[in-house]
Amino acid sequence: MTTALITGSTAGIGAAFARRLAADGHDLVLVARDSKRLREQATELHDRHGIEAEVLAADLSEDKGIETVADRLGDRKSPVDLLINNAGFGNKGRYLEVPMTDELKMLKVHCEAVLRLTSAAAEAMRERGRGGVVNVASVAAFVPRGTYGASKAWVVQFTQGAAKDMAGSGVRLMALCPGFVRTEFHQRAGMGTDNIPGWMWLDADKLVAAALADLARGKTLSIPDPRYKALMGLVKVTPRGLMGGISSRTGRKYGPQ
């Protein structure tokens, strides 16, 4: 039986990964900040699926939290076979409206934590000759739209570059780029969602199923929905300057209110 470690496991995409992997028979290491929610989630998944669910409370915006999770990923006696780097958040406001401390906290979680945790997992996995890492990014990575998009663009570039370097090692790395997903993400950030068209919303469980299928196929980039695949295809052929204007107007229409 393999073990998967999921950051940001108690809600949204992370919770969907936990449900799917537990149903498939994987033991889990559940990582989030809220110990109470973690314990409740672990108990539910254990009782429903008969798997072992370890709880690891950690704040990935702090060095201590990152180190705690990195140490668990590097444990050779109790190896982790699949890492889901899902923890993340959004800030409400445009550039210069968000406090610098909040911007730096986002970069700590989205970039530094992803780098350090991926490296800890990949090193241990390479020794065993097998393993997988899914780094959750966003379709925002492909449009010029603020610090959030920039941080997710880093995740995509880092993951695909690391995947090339790890080719032939038995370790697979993939960046997952969803669009709008019905989770707690926007509520936590204080973002309104009433103005987002219904067709743009994705189901977290279906997204996870598509992502795991893409990982099994050896893909290094997953955009798990035909609607967003089509949109990202348009982004590729749109001139960069024009794309910036469209992105800014779209952000004002569908972004934080």
PEBEL-V614962 format. One record per residue. N is the residue number from 1. RES is the residue in one letter. PSI is psi in radians with two decimals (NA if undefined). BURIAL is b if it has 24 or more other ideal C-beta (glycine too) atoms within 12 Angstrom, else e. Layout:
n:res:psi:burial
N:RES:PSI:BURIAL
N:RES:PSI:BURIAL
//
This chain:
n:res:psi:burial
1:M:2.28:e
2:T:2.88:b
3:T:2.35:b
4:A:2.40:b
5:L:2.25:b
6:I:2.13:b
7:T:2.59:b
8:G:0.80:b
9:S:-0.24:b
10:T:-0.11:b
11:A:2.81:b
12:G:-2.37:b
13:I:-0.67:b
14:G:-0.76:b
15:A:-0.64:b
16:A:-0.72:b
17:F:-0.75:b
18:A:-0.78:b
19:R:-0.80:b
20:R:-0.80:b
21:L:-0.64:b
22:A:-0.74:b
23:A:-0.52:e
24:D:-0.02:e
25:G:0.20:e
26:H:2.40:b
27:D:2.72:b
28:L:2.60:b
29:V:1.98:b
30:L:2.18:b
31:V:2.23:b
32:A:-3.14:b
33:R:-0.52:b
34:D:1.83:e
35:S:-0.69:e
36:K:-0.85:e
37:R:-0.63:b
38:L:-0.81:b
39:R:-0.73:e
40:E:-0.75:e
41:Q:-0.77:b
42:A:-0.75:b
43:T:-0.79:e
44:E:-0.80:e
45:L:-0.64:b
46:H:-0.83:e
47:D:-0.63:e
48:R:-0.67:e
49:H:-0.12:b
50:G:0.35:e
51:I:2.89:b
52:E:2.31:e
53:A:1.87:b
54:E:2.49:b
55:V:2.31:b
56:L:1.77:b
57:A:2.17:b
58:A:2.45:b
59:D:1.94:b
60:L:0.06:b
61:S:0.01:b
62:E:2.56:e
63:D:-0.73:e
64:K:-0.73:e
65:G:-0.75:b
66:I:-0.77:b
67:E:-0.66:e
68:T:-0.79:b
69:V:-0.68:b
70:A:-0.70:b
71:D:-0.70:e
72:R:-0.68:b
73:L:-0.48:b
74:G:0.05:b
75:D:1.88:e
76:R:-0.39:e
77:K:-0.45:e
78:S:1.29:e
79:P:2.62:b
80:V:2.22:b
81:D:-0.39:b
82:L:2.21:b
83:L:2.24:b
84:I:1.78:b
85:N:1.62:b
86:N:-0.34:b
87:A:2.37:b
88:G:3.00:b
89:F:2.96:b
90:G:2.70:b
91:N:2.38:b
92:K:2.18:b
93:G:2.73:e
94:R:3.05:e
95:Y:2.35:e
96:L:-0.13:e
97:E:-0.36:e
98:V:2.28:b
99:P:2.48:e
100:M:-0.59:e
101:T:-0.63:e
102:D:-0.66:b
103:E:-0.78:b
104:L:-0.61:e
105:K:-0.70:b
106:M:-0.79:b
107:L:-0.59:b
108:K:-0.80:b
109:V:-0.81:b
110:H:-0.53:b
111:C:-1.08:b
112:E:-0.82:b
113:A:-0.73:b
114:V:-0.75:b
115:L:-0.88:b
116:R:-0.69:b
117:L:-0.71:b
118:T:-0.74:b
119:S:-0.73:b
120:A:-0.74:b
121:A:-0.81:b
122:A:-0.64:b
123:E:-0.80:b
124:A:-0.69:b
125:M:-0.69:b
126:R:-0.63:b
127:E:-0.62:e
128:R:-0.23:e
129:G:0.37:e
130:R:2.75:e
131:G:2.97:b
132:G:2.61:b
133:V:2.23:b
134:V:2.04:b
135:N:2.02:b
136:V:2.02:b
137:A:-2.27:b
138:S:2.73:b
139:V:-0.28:b
140:A:-0.29:b
141:A:-0.36:b
142:F:0.05:b
143:V:2.56:b
144:P:1.61:b
145:R:1.26:b
146:G:-3.07:b
147:T:-0.65:b
148:Y:-0.91:b
149:G:-0.69:b
150:A:-0.71:b
151:S:-0.63:b
152:K:-0.52:b
153:A:-0.67:b
154:W:-0.76:b
155:V:-0.78:b
156:V:-0.86:b
157:Q:-0.75:b
158:F:-0.83:b
159:T:-0.80:b
160:Q:-0.63:b
161:G:-0.76:e
162:A:-0.63:b
163:A:-0.70:b
164:K:-0.75:e
165:D:-0.48:e
166:M:0.04:b
167:A:2.32:e
168:G:-0.06:e
169:S:-0.23:e
170:G:-0.02:e
171:V:2.15:b
172:R:2.39:b
173:L:2.39:b
174:M:2.37:b
175:A:2.24:b
176:L:2.17:b
177:C:1.48:b
178:P:2.90:b
179:G:-2.46:b
180:F:2.22:b
181:V:2.41:b
182:R:1.71:b
183:T:-2.96:b
184:E:-0.04:b
185:F:-0.95:b
186:H:-0.65:b
187:Q:-0.76:e
188:R:-0.58:e
189:A:-0.06:e
190:G:0.49:e
191:M:2.34:b
192:G:2.55:e
193:T:0.02:b
194:D:-0.43:e
195:N:0.07:e
196:I:2.16:e
197:P:2.55:e
198:G:-0.59:e
199:W:-0.29:e
200:M:-0.17:e
201:W:2.43:b
202:L:2.68:b
203:D:2.25:e
204:A:-0.70:b
205:D:-0.71:b
206:K:-0.66:e
207:L:-0.80:b
208:V:-0.73:b
209:A:-0.77:b
210:A:-0.69:b
211:A:-0.78:b
212:L:-0.59:b
213:A:-0.71:e
214:D:-0.68:b
215:L:-0.74:b
216:A:-0.53:e
217:R:-0.13:e
218:G:0.27:e
219:K:2.56:b
220:T:-0.16:b
221:L:2.25:b
222:S:2.07:b
223:I:1.63:b
224:P:0.90:b
225:D:2.34:b
226:P:-0.59:e
227:R:-0.81:e
228:Y:-0.52:b
229:K:-0.75:e
230:A:-0.76:e
231:L:-0.74:b
232:M:-0.48:b
233:G:-0.71:e
234:L:-0.67:e
235:V:-0.70:b
236:K:-0.57:e
237:V:-0.01:e
238:T:2.28:e
239:P:2.48:e
240:R:-0.73:e
241:G:-0.75:e
242:L:-0.67:e
243:M:-0.63:b
244:G:-0.71:e
245:G:-0.77:e
246:I:-0.77:e
247:S:-0.71:b
248:S:-0.77:e
249:R:-0.70:e
250:T:-0.70:b
251:G:-0.68:b
252:R:-0.56:e
253:K:-0.78:e
254:Y:-0.05:b
255:G:-2.77:b
256:P:2.42:b
257:Q:NA:e
//
